[in-house]
Structures are given as structure tokens and as C-alpha cells.
Amino acid sequence: MALLLLMLLAGTSYLYAIAEDETKILSDVTIYLEPPILGDGGTVIILPREIPIEVWRQTTGLENPALKDRRLDDRVPIKEFDRRLGAIVADPISIVQFDFPEGGAFQFRFSPFLGSDYPMEKLGTVLLSVGSAGDLHPKTAEEADVPRTQIMHILGSQMTEEQSRIRGDEIRVGFLKERYNCRDYELVLSCAASADLLNE
């Protein structure tokens, strides 16, 4: 896995996790936070998924909120063959899986939802861990390998970093649609996981 860096874009509160090689074709992902995770804080588990480039280039017609965010064009320019992707997250424990091209790279950031007056300077995140995971299908016991995981803590008034670390370690990250309430976006899947954790 490429070395991952956290960076703060000058003049904004956009946070990045960036694949080291900036010359590769890129998935550029913005994760838009809505309440309650925006304000209260929470945990977001990031799952970058490498797929064949010919599949990655296809347009599905699904919702892509990043294409409506004109701020990105000036602040976060991308190359001609890169793709700008986006998803919305609200649940205090969420999973975001996004696709990037085989042999390519990815970067992601967090932002208040479009139209929000939430102060950008209040939006903060902490990278808790980078690793991989395994999982079993909840019904068939089929095995799944999840080669890339990142657990992010979203700063807020209700969840501490330690709580976020514990919850991130407990959440299962395979077979997402079989387990969680998920929403499909263009090359991105956003899943609410807090109900699953509470029901265990």
C-alpha cells in the first residue's frame, strides 16, 4: 500500500488522505458530513477498493454530490483523466467504500454538507489506524478479505477519540450491503453502522 499522508489545504479545513504517487490516475473523493455526525462527532471507516480501470471509467448515473461542489474546482484541481467522487454521511458510525483504478491512486477529504453554514474551522479529524481486515458473511460464513482500511475520528461534542477507536475496531467491514443500511453513489458506497453495533 502506498504511504498515506494527512494534509491540510491552506485557507480551508479540507482534510486529505493521499496516496503517495501523485502522477497516477486518481479517484478524488469528498465525504460530506451531515448531522448528527457533523457536530456530535463519530467514526468513519474508509475502505478504498481497487477495481479494473475499464470498470472505473464507466459512468453509472448514480448520484455524485461532488459534481455539484464548485468549490472543489478552484481549491482541489484534478487532472483530465481523474474522477471526482462524493458521498454523504450522517450516522455516528459510518463506513465509506470507494473505488479507485487498478494501478492508480486515491485521495479523500471531509467537508460539511453542501449549503451548510457549519464553520469549516470546527471540522477536525484524527486518523486512528491504517490496516486491513477479514470478515465472514453473516449467513453463509463465506470469507472476505478487505485489504485497505482506515479508521477516522470526526471531532465533535458527543464522541471521544477513544470511543471512536473502540467502535472502529468492533465494526465488521465485509459484506456491507448484507449487514448495513447503505446508499449507492457513483463508485462510492456509504453505510450506516451504528444500529448494527447497538444490536450486538
trRosetta pair geometry for C-beta under 8 A, 3 or more apart (Angstrom, degrees):
i j d omega theta_ij theta_ji phi_ij phi_ji
1 4 7.6 -19 143 -33 111 100
1 130 7.7 -169 115 160 151 118
1 147 7.7 176 -69 147 113 98
1 148 6.2 140 -112 -103 132 102
2 19 4.3 66 77 -158 148 84
2 20 4.4 -152 178 17 109 95
2 21 6.2 -111 -124 4 141 89
2 105 6.7 -6 15 -121 163 97
3 20 4.4 57 55 -59 87 132
4 17 5.3 1 -171 -172 114 95
4 18 7.0 143 -151 60 62 41
4 19 7.1 -35 -99 -93 70 42
4 20 7.5 -101 -73 -46 29 83
4 127 7.9 176 120 -149 125 157
4 130 5.9 176 35 -107 142 155
4 150 7.3 -161 -179 -95 172 135
5 16 7.5 12 96 105 81 101
5 17 7.2 159 71 -148 41 49
5 18 5.4 -28 57 54 93 94
5 20 7.0 102 -13 -92 107 72
6 15 6.7 -14 -162 -170 93 96
6 16 6.7 154 -149 77 44 63
6 17 6.2 -21 -91 -93 67 68
6 127 5.7 -142 -65 -13 133 132
7 15 7.6 153 74 -156 47 51
7 16 4.7 -12 53 53 92 116
7 18 6.4 0 10 0 120 127
8 13 7.4 -33 -152 -139 100 41
8 14 7.5 139 -153 75 52 56
8 15 6.5 -24 -99 -103 68 66
8 16 7.9 -162 -73 16 25 88
9 12 4.9 -2 89 54 108 105
9 14 4.6 9 23 62 126 107
9 16 7.1 91 -40 -24 94 114
9 75 6.3 74 158 174 150 107
9 76 7.2 -70 -100 -76 156 91
9 109 7.9 -3 -12 -119 123 147
11 75 7.8 -139 86 -126 111 110
12 75 6.0 38 -20 -153 152 146
12 120 6.0 -75 -165 166 67 150
13 120 3.8 173 18 162 120 89
13 121 5.7 -165 -66 -86 133 32
13 122 7.8 -6 -131 41 172 37
13 123 4.9 121 131 62 137 101
13 124 7.6 -80 -168 -73 118 56
14 75 6.9 133 -3 140 151 135
14 76 7.0 -121 150 -58 168 125
14 109 4.5 5 -174 -172 91 145
14 110 7.6 169 -145 60 53 48
14 111 6.3 -11 -104 -77 82 98
14 120 8.0 -29 -39 -163 58 121
15 109 5.4 151 69 -144 48 77
15 110 5.5 4 46 31 106 91
15 123 7.7 -139 -11 127 111 101
15 124 7.8 99 -53 -147 141 38
15 125 5.1 -162 75 36 170 121
16 107 5.4 -12 -160 -175 105 109
16 108 6.9 144 -146 74 54 36
16 109 5.1 -30 -83 -79 60 94
17 46 7.2 138 48 89 152 170
17 107 6.6 177 81 -149 48 59
17 108 5.6 -3 45 51 92 85
17 127 6.9 120 -92 -93 119 129
17 150 6.4 92 -170 178 172 172
18 22 7.6 4 169 -85 122 91
18 105 7.8 27 -178 163 67 119
18 106 8.0 -155 -139 103 41 48
18 107 4.2 4 -108 -110 74 109
19 22 7.9 158 89 -75 76 49
19 24 7.1 -50 106 55 133 129
19 26 7.7 -167 44 -120 118 91
19 100 8.0 141 -26 170 146 166
19 105 3.5 -153 73 -157 141 99
19 106 5.5 88 -21 44 119 54
19 107 6.6 -114 12 -62 74 73
20 105 7.8 -131 47 -129 43 130
21 24 4.9 63 109 -10 110 111
21 105 5.7 -154 73 -71 83 138
22 26 7.9 0 -152 -71 54 133
22 105 7.3 -112 -104 81 29 168
24 103 6.9 -153 -148 138 122 66
24 104 4.7 159 154 -148 110 51
24 105 4.1 116 77 -12 121 106
25 53 7.2 68 75 -130 152 119
25 79 7.7 -112 -119 75 56 126
25 81 5.4 -63 -121 114 106 109
25 82 6.2 -179 -163 -90 63 61
25 101 5.1 -10 97 50 120 143
25 103 7.8 51 38 97 102 83
25 104 4.1 -63 75 -118 81 121
25 105 7.2 155 77 26 38 76
26 78 6.3 -137 78 -150 126 110
26 79 6.9 106 23 32 113 102
26 82 4.1 -8 61 -125 91 114
26 83 7.4 -163 97 34 58 59
26 100 7.4 -36 -161 -145 37 110
26 104 6.3 -165 -74 173 30 111
26 105 5.1 -27 -103 76 77 91
26 106 6.5 143 -159 -99 70 31
26 107 6.5 -3 -168 7 119 95
27 48 7.8 160 67 -141 135 101
27 56 7.5 -102 -70 -160 111 124
27 82 7.4 -173 -75 -166 20 83
27 83 5.7 -16 -114 67 63 97
27 85 5.8 -8 -170 8 94 128
27 98 6.2 170 148 141 143 116
27 99 6.5 175 -92 98 157 52
27 100 3.9 -121 8 -102 127 83
27 101 7.0 158 -38 -7 97 74
27 104 7.1 99 -12 118 82 131
27 105 7.6 -157 27 100 69 46
27 106 4.4 -13 62 -113 97 89
27 107 7.6 177 90 29 59 53
27 187 7.0 -133 -132 132 127 139
28 66 7.7 166 106 175 87 156
28 72 7.9 137 134 -175 128 130
28 76 6.7 157 -176 146 137 123
28 78 5.0 -117 -15 -87 152 139
28 82 5.8 49 -13 159 110 125
28 83 6.9 -176 27 90 78 44
28 84 4.9 -31 75 -108 108 63
28 85 6.8 151 76 23 50 73
28 106 7.7 -178 -75 -156 32 57
28 107 5.6 -2 -119 62 66 95
28 108 7.9 159 -168 -87 40 45
29 66 7.4 -122 -145 -57 38 152
29 85 4.7 -23 -103 76 76 100
29 86 6.7 157 -159 -86 59 40
29 87 7.4 -3 -169 8 104 95
29 96 7.8 147 159 150 139 129
29 98 5.0 23 -98 -179 152 177
29 106 6.6 8 -1 -171 113 104
29 107 7.0 -178 29 92 75 47
29 108 4.1 -23 75 -106 104 90
29 109 7.4 166 92 23 60 60
29 188 6.6 136 -135 -92 118 129
30 65 7.5 -108 86 93 107 95
30 66 4.7 136 36 -101 112 109
30 69 6.5 -54 70 36 164 163
30 72 6.6 -106 -44 -86 145 135
30 84 7.6 10 -2 -175 103 90
30 85 7.5 176 24 92 64 51
30 86 4.6 -14 65 -107 88 96
30 108 7.3 172 -82 -156 25 67
30 109 5.5 -20 -114 66 69 91
30 110 7.8 132 -164 -112 63 15
30 111 5.6 -8 -172 12 109 122
31 44 6.8 107 153 -172 158 159
31 86 7.3 179 -81 -153 29 64
31 87 5.8 -14 -119 66 69 87
31 88 8.0 142 -168 -107 57 18
31 89 5.7 10 178 -1 102 124
31 96 5.7 -58 -109 -91 128 171
31 108 6.2 38 -16 179 105 113
31 109 7.1 -168 25 91 78 40
31 110 5.1 -34 72 -105 99 66
31 111 7.3 147 74 24 48 70
32 65 5.7 -63 -2 106 144 149
32 86 6.3 38 -16 -177 106 111
32 87 7.1 -163 26 95 82 37
32 88 4.8 -33 74 -106 104 67
32 89 7.0 157 77 22 49 72
32 111 5.6 -33 -106 76 64 88
32 112 7.1 14 -158 135 75 22
32 113 4.6 84 166 -106 110 60
32 114 6.4 -33 -136 -19 147 75
33 37 5.5 -110 -157 97 104 104
33 38 4.0 136 132 -69 105 102
33 89 5.7 -30 -106 73 60 94
33 90 7.5 129 -166 -91 53 45
33 110 5.9 29 -27 -172 116 103
33 111 7.0 -180 14 84 84 34
33 112 5.9 -57 63 -110 89 41
33 113 6.4 -117 77 -40 38 77
33 123 7.3 159 41 -130 141 120
33 154 6.7 149 -115 -145 148 150
34 37 7.1 63 70 45 47 90
34 38 5.6 -96 169 8 8 125
34 88 6.0 25 -13 -176 118 104
34 89 7.0 175 24 85 78 41
34 90 4.1 -31 74 -93 102 96
34 113 4.7 35 -79 -43 82 138
34 116 8.0 -159 -108 -74 64 131
35 38 5.1 -80 -67 61 51 89
35 39 5.5 -1 -106 25 93 125
35 40 7.1 90 -148 -2 76 102
35 90 6.6 13 87 -149 32 96
36 39 6.7 -88 -163 65 52 101
36 40 4.4 6 166 14 92 138
36 42 7.5 100 106 -44 84 130
36 90 6.7 76 24 174 55 80
36 91 7.9 23 50 -134 90 23
36 92 5.9 -28 92 -60 108 94
36 158 7.7 -14 163 32 114 149
37 40 6.3 -78 -116 62 20 93
37 41 6.8 -35 -162 147 58 9
37 42 4.1 -69 -127 22 94 135
37 44 7.6 81 -171 -57 150 101
37 89 6.1 -36 51 128 153 95
37 90 5.8 176 11 -170 103 28
37 91 6.5 29 -41 83 119 25
37 92 5.3 171 -86 -99 83 44
37 94 6.7 -43 -66 -9 158 125
37 154 5.7 52 173 78 99 155
37 156 7.2 -143 -177 -40 45 157
38 90 7.7 -54 3 -124 93 62
38 112 5.9 97 -143 -121 141 79
38 113 7.0 -106 -28 -9 162 94
38 116 7.4 -73 161 -137 159 158
38 118 6.0 -73 170 -92 122 169
38 123 7.7 -28 -137 -104 89 101
38 154 7.7 -72 -88 163 45 139
38 156 7.6 174 -174 -96 16 127
39 118 7.2 -116 -62 -122 90 128
39 156 5.7 70 119 -141 26 113
39 157 6.6 -24 158 13 66 106
40 92 6.4 -58 102 -100 125 109
40 156 4.6 52 118 152 22 142
40 157 5.8 -68 -125 53 43 81
40 158 4.0 -13 -166 22 90 125
40 159 6.6 66 145 -4 81 94
41 92 7.5 42 100 -141 49 93
41 153 7.3 9 -175 174 106 80
41 154 5.1 179 -149 100 59 79
41 155 5.5 -68 -108 154 114 19
41 156 2.2 -156 -35 36 82 104
41 157 6.5 172 -4 25 108 38
41 158 5.7 -174 44 52 96 70
41 159 4.2 -147 103 48 108 94
41 164 7.5 -87 154 -65 106 125
42 91 7.3 171 178 122 162 50
42 92 3.6 -158 -110 -161 128 59
42 93 6.0 -134 -176 -61 110 43
42 94 6.9 65 126 3 132 92
42 153 7.9 -169 102 -154 27 54
42 154 5.1 5 53 50 64 115
42 156 6.7 13 -15 22 63 141
42 158 8.0 9 -63 77 73 102
42 159 5.3 96 -87 26 41 157
42 164 6.9 132 168 -107 28 105
43 92 7.0 48 24 150 73 65
43 93 4.9 10 59 -119 105 70
43 94 7.2 172 93 31 60 59
43 151 6.7 -22 -164 -167 103 92
43 152 7.1 142 -161 78 52 55
43 153 6.3 -29 -102 -105 66 57
43 154 7.2 -144 -68 13 18 88
43 159 7.2 -114 -31 154 80 154
43 164 4.3 163 -80 -149 97 84
43 167 4.9 -166 -4 90 159 120
43 168 5.0 -152 -163 -64 135 90
43 171 7.6 175 116 -13 136 141
44 89 6.2 25 -108 180 121 166
44 94 5.0 -13 -112 72 76 96
44 95 7.5 155 -163 -96 58 23
44 96 6.0 8 -176 2 107 110
44 110 7.7 154 31 -91 160 125
44 151 7.9 153 83 -158 44 46
44 152 4.6 -19 66 66 90 108
44 154 6.1 66 -8 -34 105 111
45 94 7.3 -163 25 100 71 48
45 95 4.6 -21 66 -111 103 76
45 96 7.3 168 82 26 51 63
45 149 6.4 -22 -172 -161 99 98
45 150 7.2 154 -161 79 51 48
45 151 5.5 -20 -107 -104 75 68
45 152 7.4 -177 -84 22 26 76
45 168 5.9 152 -79 -140 100 88
45 171 6.0 -144 -28 85 150 140
45 173 6.0 -123 141 -99 145 122
45 193 7.7 11 20 9 121 155
46 96 5.6 -16 -111 69 62 96
46 98 7.8 -29 -162 17 85 99
46 108 6.5 -175 -138 56 140 158
46 149 7.1 136 76 -163 59 46
46 150 4.1 -13 58 61 110 100
46 151 7.7 -156 20 -72 78 22
46 152 6.2 54 -18 -12 109 115
47 95 6.5 19 -6 -178 117 98
47 96 7.0 180 27 92 76 45
47 97 4.0 -25 75 -104 114 80
47 98 7.5 144 81 18 63 54
47 146 6.2 -59 -137 -165 117 118
47 148 6.5 125 -156 90 52 80
47 149 6.0 -14 -97 -104 74 67
47 173 6.0 166 -79 -179 132 122
48 97 7.9 178 -78 -153 14 57
48 98 6.2 -26 -113 68 58 81
48 99 8.0 113 -165 -121 59 15
48 100 5.7 -5 -169 4 104 120
48 106 5.1 -174 -132 46 132 159
48 148 4.8 -44 59 108 89 143
48 150 7.8 40 -8 1 97 111
49 97 5.7 33 -19 -178 122 98
49 98 6.8 -179 25 89 86 30
49 99 5.1 -44 77 -100 95 61
49 100 7.3 147 71 20 43 70
49 148 7.5 -163 -76 50 41 114
50 99 7.6 115 -116 -157 13 67
50 100 6.0 -38 -101 72 60 82
50 101 7.5 8 -151 123 73 17
50 102 5.4 91 171 -96 101 61
50 104 7.8 165 -131 47 91 81
50 148 7.9 95 -19 1 94 136
51 55 5.0 -86 148 81 117 125
51 56 5.3 147 82 -59 104 93
51 99 4.8 -16 8 -155 126 117
51 100 7.5 139 23 64 78 32
51 101 7.0 -59 69 -116 69 37
51 102 6.5 -102 97 -41 25 88
52 55 4.7 83 69 8 90 105
52 56 6.9 -161 94 -9 44 89
52 101 7.8 -14 144 -151 22 70
52 102 5.4 -10 -112 -8 34 132
53 56 5.3 -54 -143 38 38 116
53 57 6.3 41 157 -26 68 103
53 101 4.2 47 -106 -159 80 113
53 102 5.4 -101 -37 41 80 87
53 103 7.1 -38 -52 43 120 102
53 104 7.0 119 -98 -28 103 120
54 57 5.9 -47 -147 29 31 113
54 58 7.4 43 151 -32 56 97
55 58 5.9 -47 -163 13 38 116
55 99 7.9 -93 112 179 103 151
56 83 7.2 -154 163 4 95 148
56 99 5.8 -161 -110 136 92 118
56 100 7.1 25 -125 175 142 20
56 101 4.3 -137 56 -88 167 81
56 102 7.6 -167 -13 0 132 71
56 104 7.7 -146 113 18 173 148
56 187 6.8 61 -142 -120 69 137
57 101 7.7 45 -46 -98 76 122
59 186 7.3 -21 -149 -140 66 120
60 186 5.8 176 46 -122 104 71
60 187 7.4 163 4 -41 124 67
61 186 7.9 165 54 -92 14 100
62 184 5.4 -87 -144 129 149 98
62 185 5.6 159 131 -166 118 27
62 186 4.7 176 73 -65 94 60
63 184 8.0 123 35 105 89 64
63 185 5.3 -69 82 -125 81 77
63 186 6.8 -138 84 -19 32 85
64 67 4.7 58 105 -5 107 113
64 84 7.7 107 166 105 122 76
64 85 6.3 -89 -144 -138 105 53
64 86 5.6 104 -176 41 61 90
64 185 6.0 117 -92 178 53 98
64 186 3.9 -15 -74 18 110 131
64 188 8.0 117 -115 21 75 117
65 68 5.7 -58 -164 34 53 110
65 69 6.8 55 143 -31 75 105
65 86 4.1 -107 65 112 79 133
65 87 7.1 147 26 -85 112 11
65 88 6.1 83 -14 -49 154 95
65 114 6.4 -153 -177 -14 113 128
65 185 7.3 -54 1 -138 85 136
66 69 5.4 -53 -153 24 45 118
66 72 6.4 22 -171 -13 89 165
66 84 4.8 -146 127 149 129 96
66 85 5.7 90 21 121 145 14
66 86 3.0 162 -32 -33 91 119
67 84 6.5 135 -77 95 65 112
67 86 7.3 -140 -6 16 62 122
68 114 6.2 6 104 -112 115 167
69 72 4.8 65 108 -10 105 110
69 86 7.0 130 -1 -77 128 157
69 111 7.6 87 -137 91 151 162
69 114 6.0 -128 -88 -93 88 115
70 73 5.8 -36 -166 13 55 116
70 74 7.8 35 150 -3 71 99
71 74 6.7 -71 -167 43 40 98
71 75 5.7 0 158 9 78 124
72 75 6.1 -75 -129 55 29 92
72 76 4.8 -44 -159 50 74 107
72 84 6.5 122 131 -150 149 141
73 76 7.9 -10 -43 58 8 65
73 77 7.1 39 -176 -94 43 67
74 77 7.6 -15 -154 -56 13 86
76 109 7.6 -131 -90 4 156 149
78 82 4.0 -113 167 79 117 141
78 83 7.9 -100 143 36 155 11
78 84 6.0 -176 14 -64 152 96
79 82 4.7 102 56 -12 75 109
83 187 7.1 51 124 35 145 159
85 98 6.0 142 108 -152 148 128
85 185 7.2 119 -175 122 93 116
85 186 5.9 -142 -129 93 90 94
85 187 5.3 -86 -114 74 141 109
85 188 5.3 145 164 -38 121 120
86 185 6.6 -105 90 168 53 151
86 186 7.9 38 42 50 62 99
86 188 6.9 -124 91 18 18 161
87 96 5.8 164 73 -136 145 112
87 98 7.3 -144 -12 -77 130 109
87 183 7.6 146 -157 90 102 102
87 185 4.6 -157 -96 14 85 152
87 188 4.2 -136 -52 133 121 138
87 189 7.6 -1 -113 78 151 9
87 190 4.3 166 171 -52 128 122
88 113 6.5 41 -131 -111 104 108
88 183 7.5 -25 60 86 90 146
88 185 7.8 137 9 -65 72 137
88 190 6.3 -179 66 73 49 177
89 94 4.5 119 -154 140 115 172
89 96 6.4 -66 -71 -63 128 116
89 190 5.6 -140 -81 -156 76 124
90 94 7.5 120 51 -73 34 137
90 192 7.4 -22 68 -94 80 114
91 94 4.7 134 68 -72 95 92
91 192 3.5 136 -41 -133 156 92
91 193 6.7 139 122 27 142 53
91 194 5.3 -158 179 0 108 110
92 158 7.6 -69 -123 92 135 125
92 159 6.4 146 -168 -43 115 144
92 194 5.3 60 59 -74 90 142
93 167 5.5 -113 -108 160 126 133
93 171 6.4 -178 172 -77 121 137
93 192 7.5 88 79 -170 67 56
93 193 4.6 -87 118 76 100 93
93 194 4.2 132 34 -72 104 76
93 197 6.0 16 71 0 166 142
94 190 6.6 -11 -174 -170 118 84
94 191 6.6 151 -161 80 66 52
94 192 6.0 -35 -105 -105 80 47
94 193 6.3 161 -106 13 23 94
95 171 6.9 -171 -65 151 113 140
95 173 6.3 170 -131 -124 138 85
95 176 6.2 -144 99 -127 142 123
95 180 6.8 139 32 30 123 172
95 189 7.8 -8 111 110 92 92
95 190 7.5 159 84 -156 55 39
95 191 4.3 -9 57 59 100 107
95 193 5.5 74 -16 -36 101 129
96 108 7.9 143 110 -157 137 155
96 188 6.7 -13 -169 -169 91 102
96 189 7.3 161 -154 83 44 54
96 190 5.4 -5 -106 -106 79 72
96 191 7.7 -168 -72 23 37 72
97 176 6.4 -137 -10 -25 139 162
97 188 7.1 157 86 -158 52 52
97 189 4.4 -1 58 55 101 103
97 191 7.6 31 0 -3 99 111
98 106 7.0 142 98 -148 115 142
98 108 7.1 144 33 -84 149 127
98 187 6.2 56 -161 132 76 84
98 188 4.4 -12 -103 -106 90 83
98 189 7.5 -167 -73 24 47 62
99 187 4.3 -99 42 -168 110 98
99 188 7.4 -126 11 -68 76 48
100 104 5.3 -140 159 88 94 110
100 105 6.6 -87 177 110 140 16
100 106 4.0 -100 -78 -61 149 111
101 104 3.6 63 68 0 92 139
110 123 6.3 -158 112 169 109 123
110 125 5.7 120 18 -43 144 138
110 152 7.7 174 -47 151 133 151
110 154 7.0 -179 -153 -109 164 105
111 120 7.9 -22 -141 -120 74 96
111 123 7.3 56 -131 157 31 172
112 116 3.8 -114 148 76 118 147
112 118 4.0 178 -113 59 150 120
112 120 7.0 -116 4 -90 114 64
112 123 6.2 -132 -42 -66 88 139
113 116 4.8 104 62 -36 71 120
118 122 6.7 -107 170 63 87 120
118 123 7.0 81 130 -55 116 105
119 122 4.5 81 79 -1 98 107
119 123 7.7 -167 99 -15 57 81
120 123 5.8 -51 -159 21 44 113
122 155 7.9 -140 165 96 64 115
123 154 8.0 -38 -158 -158 75 91
123 155 7.5 146 -166 54 31 101
124 154 7.8 133 84 -162 51 48
124 155 3.9 13 72 15 98 140
125 152 5.3 -10 -172 -176 120 109
125 153 6.4 151 -161 78 62 54
125 154 5.7 -27 -103 -102 84 53
125 155 6.7 -129 -77 -8 31 86
126 152 7.1 149 73 -161 45 59
126 153 4.3 -8 55 55 98 109
126 155 7.1 92 -15 -56 96 90
126 161 5.8 -7 59 -122 155 117
126 164 7.8 118 64 84 110 148
127 130 7.1 3 174 -45 117 95
127 150 6.6 -46 -144 -173 97 108
127 151 7.7 111 -166 79 53 56
127 152 6.0 -34 -103 -105 53 73
128 151 4.3 -53 66 98 113 103
128 152 6.7 -177 7 -98 91 18
128 153 5.5 90 -45 -24 114 100
128 161 7.3 169 -92 -171 110 89
128 164 6.5 -160 -56 116 150 104
128 165 5.1 -170 -157 -100 140 83
128 168 6.0 128 79 48 148 163
129 149 7.6 7 107 111 96 96
129 150 7.1 -177 91 -146 53 46
129 151 4.7 26 45 34 90 110
129 165 7.6 99 -18 -137 111 87
129 168 7.1 159 33 122 114 137
129 169 8.0 61 21 -76 154 87
130 149 7.3 163 -155 88 40 57
130 150 5.2 -6 -105 -103 73 83
131 149 5.4 -21 71 62 68 100
132 145 7.5 -2 174 -178 116 82
132 146 6.2 169 -168 96 68 65
132 147 5.0 -27 -125 -152 119 34
132 148 6.5 -20 -97 -65 78 24
132 149 6.0 144 -109 10 23 98
133 146 4.4 -4 63 62 87 115
133 149 5.3 45 -9 -27 108 149
133 172 8.0 174 156 -150 139 50
133 173 5.2 82 74 47 149 120
133 174 7.3 -146 112 -37 107 93
134 143 6.7 -20 -172 -166 105 96
134 144 6.9 154 -161 82 57 55
134 145 5.8 -24 -107 -107 79 57
134 146 7.0 -170 -83 21 27 81
134 174 7.3 -3 173 -38 35 137
135 143 7.5 142 80 -158 45 51
135 144 4.7 -18 64 61 92 104
135 146 6.5 41 -3 -14 110 115
135 172 5.1 111 -127 -172 122 99
135 173 6.2 -156 -48 61 139 55
135 174 2.7 -171 65 17 139 126
135 175 6.4 -145 120 12 131 93
136 141 5.1 -18 -173 -145 117 53
136 142 6.9 143 -159 69 60 37
136 143 6.1 -33 -101 -98 67 55
136 144 7.4 -179 -85 16 19 83
136 174 7.3 107 15 73 17 141
137 140 4.4 0 92 52 138 86
137 141 6.0 -59 56 -1 86 9
137 142 4.0 38 -7 43 128 86
137 143 7.8 -84 -10 -44 83 18
137 144 7.1 104 -54 -23 74 109
137 174 7.4 -91 -73 123 52 116
137 175 5.2 120 -114 -66 68 157
137 178 6.7 5 -152 88 83 167
138 175 6.6 -154 -6 102 86 146
138 178 5.9 -174 24 133 112 118
138 179 6.1 136 -31 -86 136 91
139 178 7.4 -120 4 -176 104 134
142 175 7.9 116 74 -67 104 130
144 174 3.4 143 75 -148 137 134
144 175 6.1 -173 -18 -32 154 83
146 149 5.9 56 128 -54 116 107
146 173 5.1 -2 -47 104 178 112
146 174 5.7 -137 -41 -73 115 82
149 173 6.1 108 -106 78 127 175
151 164 7.5 151 160 149 106 91
151 165 7.1 99 128 -122 141 52
151 168 3.6 80 -147 -177 134 148
151 169 7.5 -16 -84 -54 164 58
153 159 7.6 -151 -157 118 94 110
153 161 5.0 45 -175 -125 172 71
153 164 3.9 108 -112 108 100 162
153 165 7.2 -30 -66 -50 123 69
153 168 7.9 -90 -68 -36 77 136
154 159 7.8 53 70 69 77 125
154 164 7.7 171 28 -115 57 145
156 159 5.9 39 65 37 105 85
159 163 5.0 -126 -163 84 80 129
159 164 5.6 92 149 -58 117 92
160 163 4.7 99 54 6 79 101
160 164 6.9 -141 97 -4 44 88
161 164 5.5 -56 -150 38 32 114
161 165 6.4 38 151 -24 66 103
162 165 5.5 -49 -147 31 34 114
162 166 6.6 33 154 -17 64 103
163 166 5.9 -56 -151 36 32 110
163 167 6.2 25 156 -14 67 110
164 167 5.9 -57 -143 41 30 107
164 168 6.0 33 158 -23 64 110
165 168 5.8 -56 -146 35 25 113
165 169 6.6 23 157 -17 61 107
166 169 6.0 -62 -154 36 29 108
166 170 6.5 21 153 -17 65 112
167 170 5.7 -62 -147 37 34 110
167 171 6.4 37 159 -31 69 104
167 197 6.4 11 -146 -138 95 162
168 171 6.2 -49 -145 21 29 111
170 197 6.2 86 109 -128 124 109
170 200 7.9 -146 168 35 121 163
171 193 5.2 44 -137 153 126 151
171 196 7.6 88 -132 88 83 121
171 197 6.4 -51 -88 -74 82 113
172 175 7.9 -11 133 52 114 90
172 179 6.5 -145 83 -130 112 170
172 196 7.8 -100 36 142 97 141
173 176 7.2 -7 -168 -77 48 94
175 178 4.2 -30 163 38 105 122
175 179 5.8 98 107 -19 88 104
176 179 6.2 -79 -151 44 27 100
176 180 5.6 -41 -176 35 70 113
176 182 5.7 84 138 -74 104 146
176 189 6.2 115 99 131 151 139
176 191 5.0 -130 -176 -52 113 158
177 180 7.2 -73 -106 55 21 72
177 182 5.2 -85 -100 33 69 142
177 189 7.6 -83 -60 -160 93 141
177 191 7.8 -128 -77 -96 47 125
179 191 7.9 51 82 -176 90 144
179 193 7.8 20 123 -121 111 88
179 196 5.8 38 165 -109 98 151
180 191 3.9 71 106 -176 142 117
180 192 6.1 173 -179 66 108 50
180 193 5.3 -46 -111 -90 134 69
180 195 7.9 136 -135 55 73 99
180 196 5.9 -69 -91 -29 81 136
181 191 6.7 141 76 -155 44 69
181 192 4.8 -14 68 49 102 105
181 195 7.1 51 -1 32 115 135
182 189 5.5 0 -175 -178 124 101
182 190 6.6 152 -156 81 69 41
182 191 4.1 -29 -96 -94 88 87
182 192 7.6 -162 -79 16 43 65
183 189 7.4 156 76 -158 43 55
183 190 5.0 -18 59 64 93 95
183 191 7.6 179 17 -79 63 43
184 188 7.8 137 -166 83 47 55
184 189 6.0 -25 -106 -106 59 75
185 188 4.1 -14 71 68 109 100
185 189 7.2 -167 28 -77 76 28
185 190 6.5 45 -7 -8 114 105
192 195 6.8 49 126 6 102 101
193 196 5.3 -53 -165 38 65 116
193 197 6.2 63 141 -23 84 102
194 197 5.7 -57 -152 36 38 111
194 198 6.2 33 155 -18 70 108
195 198 5.8 -58 -146 39 32 109
195 199 6.2 26 158 -18 66 112
196 199 6.0 -63 -146 38 27 108
196 200 7.1 42 154 -40 60 96
197 200 6.1 -42 -161 5 34 115
